[in-house]
Amino acid sequence: MEEQPSVEGVTYVCARCGRELRPQDFELLHSIKCVYCGSKIVYKVRKPYVKRIKAI
């Protein structure tokens, strides 16, 4: 059996109204769109850290 990835810390932001959404909000409508304004464009919020890679 495969385990589902954990999505507890994931948040999304609506492109139109700017409200934060959780993955549980998408389950209510059975589609990926904003539950407040109906926009289908949402952005996944990334962690605020910088990945450093050593140059060769």
QUIPEFEN-V878408 format. One record per residue. N is the residue number from 0. PHI is phi in whole degrees, 0 to 359 (999 if undefined). Layout:
BEGIN
((N:PHI) (N:PHI))
END
This chain:
BEGIN
((0:999) (1:268) (2:270) (3:283) (4:294) (5:284) (6:238) (7:291) (8:270) (9:275) (10:230) (11:235) (12:235) (13:288) (14:286) (15:273) (16:260) (17:80) (18:279) (19:277) (20:235) (21:248) (22:301) (23:294) (24:294) (25:288) (26:292) (27:294) (28:261) (29:61) (30:202) (31:266) (32:201) (33:292) (34:282) (35:265) (36:245) (37:88) (38:292) (39:264) (40:255) (41:229) (42:247) (43:277) (44:282) (45:264) (46:291) (47:274) (48:235) (49:255) (50:272) (51:254) (52:237) (53:288) (54:284) (55:275))
END
